[in-house]
Amino acid sequence: MKRLMMGVAIAALCGSAGWAQELTLQLKWVTQAQFAGYYVALDKGFYEEEGLDVTILPGGPDIAPTQVLAGGGADVIVEWMPAALAAREKGLPLVNIAQPFKRSGMMLTCLKESGITDPKTDFAGKTLGVWFSGNEYPFLSWMNHLGLSTEGGTDGVTVLKQGFNVDPLLQKQAACISTMTYNEYGQVLDAGLTPDDLVTFKYEDQGVATLEDGLYVLESTLDDPEKVTSLVQFVRASMKGWAYAAEHPEEAAEIVLENDETGAQTLEHQVRMAQEVAKLTEGSTGVLDEADYQRTVDTLLSGGSDPVISAAPEGAFNHIITDRAFD
């Protein structure tokens, strides 16, 4: 009888495992605490509890999440809204289904010795480091908002195509570089500069912040009831992971390191990143705030003769997933 009951139990376990729905998430960047919520949800079994078998694919400088999604390499991606809306306008039907990040972590970090104290008056004639591959859109919107050309000259700014490092600032190739509050700013400090050596301008404080690190799928995905159910489970478990990461940044950092196959990350840096990212997810339920969405759209449209998007998008977000996840 015991053998029979054990066999039934094993069969049940195998059966439930066999029914686990597979789902692939493509990250915007490499394995780091910027994505701690997803790794925590995986490590703590939150996805498994929802009946999901989740694979997390790290990104990198040569990986465009939108292209991976378009090619069928992922079910859902992490992407910044400016890049997502720009891609949508070009014909890729991306839809935001959840927004774990409430605030932007993007900023320009400048050498104080450059004399820059006010973007409105001091950027002109300077060289500014900018990330591309879709990350340039918030910057371009900001410069258009300031009325500054990005073609150089005394009345404009010279754009230095910045690699994903802080070398242009350390080597004084640029007066300012792009940094994230949770990552590159810390790298600048680790390199020996102090906060007193620097001046920072957060996009949030400049009124040109746009939403980052949202979850996106293709429109057609939402027409499939089974995929919708999986996404509901995925978002619910992911937000549970984000809540845990915010409360336990040290443990979250350790989990991230366990998943970093490159060995390039350090615990100290990842703990600091987890703590800073928690400030950006604070107050987020995972539901996209339509006021935040509209602010992003308005910023992207305010580009004068060269806006990031040319018209207000339609159908660029859908609450069906979060409505069901948190009903």
N, C-alpha and C positions, 0 to 999 in steps of 0.2 A: 504493500500500500504506500509505504514511504517512497519507494522508487517511482511508483506511478505518479504520486503528487509532485515529486521533484521533476519528473519528466514533463508534466503539465506546466510547471512553473518555468522551466527552461524554454519550453516551446512558446510560452506566452511572452517571455522576455525576447526571444529571437523574433517572434512575430512583431512585437512592438518596435524592435530595432529595424526590422525590415520595412516597416511602414513609415519610418522617419522621412520627412520630406527634405530633400536636399535643396540648399539655397546657397548661392555664392555672392559674397560681398566684395566689391573692388574698392580698395582704399584710394584716396587721392595722393597719398605720399607713403614713404617707407614706414615700417613698423616702429611706432613711437607712441608716447602717451597722449598724443593728439587724438588717438583712436582707442584710448584705454577702455572706454565703455563696452566696445565690441569684444575686445580680448577678455575682459572680465566676465562678460556674459557667457562667452565660450568656456572659460576656465571654471566658472562656478556652476556650470550646468544649467544656466537659465534658458539657453536655447533648447537643450535636451528636454527640459521640463515641458517645453511647448511642442515637443514632437518634431524638432528640427535638427537636421544635420548640416551645420553651417561651415562653409569654407571661407576663410578670410584671405584675400589676395593682397599683398602689399603693393604699393605703387612705387613710383620713382621718376626720375627726370625724363625717361623715355617712354613712360606709360601715361596715356591720356584716358582717364576713366570713361569719358563719353564715347570714345572709339571702342573701348572694350565692351561697353554695353551695346553699342550699335552692332558689333560683330557677334553678339551672343555669348561673349566670354564671361558675363556676370548677369545676375538677376537684378541687382541693385547696386548703386554706386554712391560714394561720398564725393560731393562736388560743391564748389562755391557757386552761389546763385548767379553772379554775373556771367560766369562761363556757361552755366546751364542755359540761361536766357539767351545768350548770344548764339549758342548752338541750336536752340529751339527756333530762333528766327531764321537760321540758315537751313532749317528743314528737318532737324533731328527732334522728334516729338518727346522731349524729356518732360517729366512731371515730378514735382516735389511732393513726396508723400509724408514727410516728417522733417522736423527741424530741431535736432538736439541742441545746436549752438544758438543761443539767444543774442549774443554780442559778438562783435568783430575783434579779432586779436591783431589785426594788421596795423602797422605804423611805419613811419619813416624815422630812422635814427640818424642823427646828424652829429658831426664833430662840432663842439661848441666854438672851437677856434675858427670855424668857417664864417662865423658872424651871423648865422641864421638864427633869428629869434621869432620871426613872424612869416608864415608861408605867403601871406598876401603881398609882402613887400620884399622878401629876402630870397625867394627861390630863383628869381630871374637871373640868368647868367650863370647858374650853378649846374653842376653835373650831379644827377640823381640816379642811383642804382635801382633798377626795376626788374622784377621777375616777369617772365613771359610764359608761354604755354597756357594761356587763359588767365593767369594771375595778374596780368597787366591792366585788366579792365577797370578795377576800382581806381587805380592810379590815373589812368587816362581820363576818367570821369572827373576826378579831383582837379587835374590840371585844366581841363575845359571849364570847370566851375570857377577856377581862379582867372581864367582868360589867358592862360600861358600856353604858348606853342610848345610842342615837344620836338621841334626841329632845330633847337639850339638858338644861338644868337644872344645878344644882350637882353632882349625882351622875352626870351623863352628859356626853356630848360633843355640841357643836353641829356638825353637818356642813355645810360650805360646799361646794356643788357647784362644783368647780374646773374651769375651762377648761384646755385643754392648754397652759398657760403657768405662770410662777412669780409672776405679779403679786400674788396674795393675800399672799404672804410679804413681798415687797418693799414693799407698801403697808400691811403689818401688819394686814390684814383677818383673818388666821388666825395662830395660834401655830405651826402646822405645816402643811405641804402635802405632797401626794404627789409623789414624784420617783423617777426611775430612776437607778441608779448611772451609767449610760452616757449620760444625756441631760440631764434637768432639773437635776440637781445641778450639772452644769457650767454651766448657764445662770444659776443663782444666783450662782456664783462670777464668771462673766463680767459680772454686773450690779454687781459691786463688793464683795460680801460676802466674807469670808474664812472658812476652816474654823474659826477661833477664834470667829467670830460665831455658829456653828451647832452644833446637836446632831443627830445622825442616828440613826435606829433602823431597821436593816435587818430585813426580815421573816425572813430566814434566821437572824439572831441571836436573834430573839424566839420561834423555834420554831413559827412560823405560816406558813412559806414554802410557796407552792404553785407548781406547774410552769407555766412561761410558754413561749410561742412554740413550741408543738408543731405537728405537721402532722396535719391532720384531713381525712377524706373521709366521705361518706355510706356507710352499711352496704352499700347496694345496689351500690356501686362495686366492692366486693370480690367480688361474685358474677360479675363480668365478667372472664374470663381475660386478654383483651387489655388492659384497663385496669389489671389487677394487674401485668402485665408492664411497662407504661409507668411505673407508680408505683415499681416496683423500680428501674428505670433512673433515674428522677427522684431518688429518695432517695440512691442510690449516688453520682450526680453531685453532688448538693447537699452531701453530707458531704465530698466532695472539695473543693468550693468553700469550705466552712467551714474545712477544714484549711489551705487556701491563704491565706484571709483572716487567720487567726490568725498565720500565719508572716510575712505581708506586709501589716500594717495600713495603711501609707501607700498602697501600691498599691491595696488594697481600697477605701480612702476615695476615691481618684481615680476608680475604676470606678463607685462609687456616685454621685459627682458628675456623671459623664458621663450617667447615667441619670435625673438629677433635672431634670425639665422646668420646675420652678418657679423654679429659680435661687436658692432661699431658703437653701440650705445653704452652709457654709464648709468649706474643706479642714481647717482646724485643728480645728474641732468634730467633723468626721467621723472624723479620725484618732484623736482622743481616744475617740470612741464605739467605733470598731473595736477599740481596745485594751481597753476596759472590757468589751465584749461577749465578747471572747476569754476573759476570766476566767469567764464564765458558760457557755461551751461547752466549756471545758477538761475533759477526761476523758470527754466524751460520744462514743460511737460512733454515735449516732443511734438506738440501741436504747433503748426506754423501760425504765428500771429500775423493776421492780415495787414495790420498797421506796419509791421516790420517789412513785410513783403512790399507794400506800397512804397515805403521809404526807399527800398532798394531799387525798385522800378523808376521812381522819380529821379534818383541819383544818376542812374544809367541813361536816362532820357535827357538829362540836363547838359548834354555835351555840345550844345551849340550846333555848328555845322558838321560835327563829327561825333555823334553820340554812339555809345556802345550798342544800343538797340534803337531802331528807328520808330517803333510804335509800341504802345502798351500791349503786352502779351495777353492772349486769351487761353484759358485752360492750362496754365503753367503750374498750377498746384491743384491738389485734390485732397480733401479731408476724409475720404472714405476709410482709409487705413487707420488713422488716429481716432476717428469716431468710433470705430469698432474695437480698437485696441483698449481704449480707456472709457468705454461705455459703463 
